[in-house]
Amino acid sequence: MPKAKGKSRRHKYSYNLNRKRLYRSARRRAAPRIACSHIRHAWDPHKSVAQNLAEMGLAEDPNKAVPIPKKQLVSVGMEVESDGQQLGKKIVRKPYVVNEMELEASLPEKKSNTLSRDLIDYVRYMIQNHGENYKEMARDEKNYYQDTPKQIKRKINVYKNFYPEEYKDFIASLKPEKMEVQ
């Protein structure tokens, strides 16, 4: 396949171009990327970042918002904490932003991580055929990855932790089958 035109050409460096100025002006023009939708909707592009955050009741610098009190040594040798400087209270014009963020944070988090269908089928097959005998599971022909007994036990424990109700129902369904066989 032939080469693309212009690829083999040597790139010339332009000494007259001020790259620092170009980078700074591009940074100045770019609007800040805001991940939270509540902040994005309340954002005023004509104000600075500090002004926007102050109006919403949010801190621009967490170190200034909640200062760590510095300890002073007294001549007796005991430590006394000095009170941090009191910052003037700022007027919060958009308190709904903080309220909505607190409400969203208080909602319970959904469990998004799950196990693969193959792993679930593998674990159920092993328990169904071998019960709690991990050495026998390791010798099973369906043990394609040649897991050791400890690895199989670990996989079963992961399944138990992820789906406790499903595991209990599965074990309960196995007990009547074993009673019929005996």
C-alpha positions as CSV (number, residue, x, y, z in Angstrom):
1,M,0.0,0.0,0.0
2,P,1.5,3.4,-0.9
3,K,2.3,6.0,1.8
4,A,0.0,8.9,2.4
5,K,1.1,12.2,0.9
6,G,2.8,14.6,3.2
7,K,3.6,12.1,5.9
8,S,7.3,11.7,5.0
9,R,7.8,15.5,4.9
10,R,9.8,17.0,7.7
11,H,7.8,19.2,10.1
12,K,9.4,22.6,10.5
13,Y,9.4,24.3,13.9
14,S,8.1,27.9,13.8
15,Y,10.3,30.0,16.1
16,N,8.2,33.1,15.8
17,L,5.1,31.6,17.3
18,N,4.4,32.4,21.0
19,R,2.9,29.1,22.2
20,K,2.5,30.3,25.8
21,R,0.2,33.2,24.8
22,L,-1.8,30.9,22.6
23,Y,-2.3,28.3,25.4
24,R,-3.3,31.0,27.9
25,S,-5.9,32.6,25.6
26,A,-7.4,29.2,24.8
27,R,-7.7,28.4,28.5
28,R,-9.3,31.7,29.2
29,R,-11.9,31.3,26.6
30,A,-12.9,27.7,27.5
31,A,-15.8,27.4,29.9
32,P,-15.4,25.2,32.9
33,R,-16.6,21.7,32.6
34,I,-19.3,21.1,35.2
35,A,-20.3,17.6,36.0
36,C,-23.2,18.2,38.3
37,S,-26.4,19.2,36.5
38,H,-27.7,21.3,39.4
39,I,-24.6,23.5,39.3
40,R,-24.7,23.6,35.5
41,H,-28.2,24.9,35.4
42,A,-27.6,27.6,38.0
43,W,-24.2,28.7,36.4
44,D,-24.0,32.3,35.2
45,P,-21.3,32.5,32.4
46,H,-20.9,36.3,32.9
47,K,-19.6,35.8,36.5
48,S,-16.3,34.3,37.7
49,V,-16.0,30.8,39.1
50,A,-15.6,32.2,42.7
51,Q,-18.7,34.5,42.3
52,N,-20.8,31.6,40.9
53,L,-19.8,29.2,43.7
54,A,-20.3,31.8,46.4
55,E,-23.9,32.5,45.2
56,M,-24.7,28.8,45.3
57,G,-23.3,28.5,48.8
58,L,-20.4,26.3,47.7
59,A,-16.7,26.7,48.5
60,E,-14.1,27.5,45.9
61,D,-11.2,26.4,48.1
62,P,-12.0,23.7,50.7
63,N,-8.9,24.7,52.7
64,K,-10.3,28.2,53.2
65,A,-13.9,27.1,53.8
66,V,-13.0,24.8,56.6
67,P,-9.6,25.9,58.0
68,I,-7.6,23.6,60.2
69,P,-6.9,25.3,63.5
70,K,-3.2,25.7,64.1
71,K,-2.0,24.6,67.5
72,Q,0.0,27.1,69.6
73,L,2.5,26.2,72.2
74,V,2.0,27.9,75.6
75,S,5.0,28.6,77.8
76,V,3.8,25.9,80.3
77,G,4.2,23.3,77.6
78,M,0.5,22.6,77.0
79,E,-1.1,22.8,73.6
80,V,-4.0,25.2,73.0
81,E,-5.9,25.4,69.8
82,S,-6.4,28.9,68.4
83,D,-9.7,29.9,66.9
84,G,-9.5,30.2,63.2
85,Q,-10.2,33.6,61.7
86,Q,-14.0,34.2,61.3
87,L,-14.8,34.6,57.7
88,G,-17.6,37.1,56.9
89,K,-20.9,35.3,56.0
90,K,-21.6,35.5,52.3
91,I,-25.1,35.8,51.0
92,V,-26.4,32.6,49.3
93,R,-28.7,33.7,46.4
94,K,-29.2,30.2,45.0
95,P,-29.7,27.8,48.0
96,Y,-31.7,25.4,46.0
97,V,-28.5,24.1,44.4
98,V,-27.1,22.9,47.7
99,N,-30.5,21.5,48.8
100,E,-30.9,19.5,45.5
101,M,-27.3,18.1,45.8
102,E,-27.9,17.1,49.5
103,L,-31.2,15.4,48.5
104,E,-29.4,13.5,45.7
105,A,-26.6,12.5,48.0
106,S,-29.0,11.2,50.6
107,L,-30.6,8.7,48.1
108,P,-29.4,5.1,48.6
109,E,-26.9,4.0,46.0
110,K,-27.9,1.3,43.6
111,K,-25.7,-1.7,43.3
112,S,-24.5,-1.6,39.7
113,N,-21.9,-4.4,39.9
114,T,-23.1,-7.9,39.0
115,L,-21.6,-11.2,38.3
116,S,-21.4,-12.7,34.8
117,R,-24.0,-15.2,33.7
118,D,-21.3,-17.7,33.0
119,L,-20.0,-17.5,36.6
120,I,-23.5,-17.8,38.0
121,D,-24.2,-20.9,35.9
122,Y,-20.8,-22.4,36.8
123,V,-21.3,-22.0,40.6
124,R,-24.9,-23.3,40.4
125,Y,-23.8,-26.4,38.4
126,M,-21.0,-27.1,40.9
127,I,-23.2,-26.8,44.0
128,Q,-26.0,-28.8,42.3
129,N,-23.7,-31.7,41.5
130,H,-21.1,-31.7,44.3
131,G,-22.7,-29.8,47.2
132,E,-19.9,-28.6,49.5
133,N,-17.2,-31.0,48.3
134,Y,-14.7,-28.6,46.7
135,K,-12.0,-31.2,45.9
136,E,-14.6,-33.1,43.8
137,M,-15.5,-29.8,42.1
138,A,-11.9,-29.2,41.2
139,R,-11.8,-32.6,39.4
140,D,-15.1,-32.0,37.5
141,E,-14.9,-31.9,33.7
142,K,-16.8,-28.6,33.6
143,N,-13.9,-26.9,35.5
144,Y,-12.5,-25.5,32.3
145,Y,-10.2,-23.0,33.9
146,Q,-8.7,-25.7,36.2
147,D,-9.6,-23.8,39.4
148,T,-8.3,-25.1,42.6
149,P,-10.7,-26.0,45.5
150,K,-9.9,-22.7,47.2
151,Q,-10.6,-20.7,44.0
152,I,-13.9,-22.5,43.6
153,K,-14.8,-21.9,47.2
154,R,-14.0,-18.2,46.7
155,K,-16.2,-18.0,43.6
156,I,-19.1,-19.6,45.5
157,N,-18.6,-17.1,48.4
158,V,-18.7,-14.2,46.0
159,Y,-21.9,-15.6,44.5
160,K,-23.3,-15.9,48.1
161,N,-22.4,-12.3,48.9
162,F,-23.8,-10.9,45.7
163,Y,-27.1,-12.8,45.6
164,P,-27.9,-14.0,49.1
165,E,-31.7,-14.4,48.6
166,E,-31.2,-16.2,45.3
167,Y,-28.6,-18.5,46.9
168,K,-30.9,-19.4,49.8
169,D,-33.7,-20.2,47.3
170,F,-31.4,-22.3,45.2
171,I,-30.2,-24.3,48.3
172,A,-33.8,-24.7,49.4
173,S,-34.8,-26.1,46.0
174,L,-31.9,-28.6,46.1
175,K,-33.0,-30.1,49.5
176,P,-36.2,-31.8,48.3
177,E,-34.4,-33.4,45.3
178,K,-31.9,-35.0,47.7
179,M,-34.6,-36.3,49.9
180,E,-36.4,-38.0,47.0
181,V,-33.1,-39.7,45.9
182,Q,-32.5,-41.2,49.3
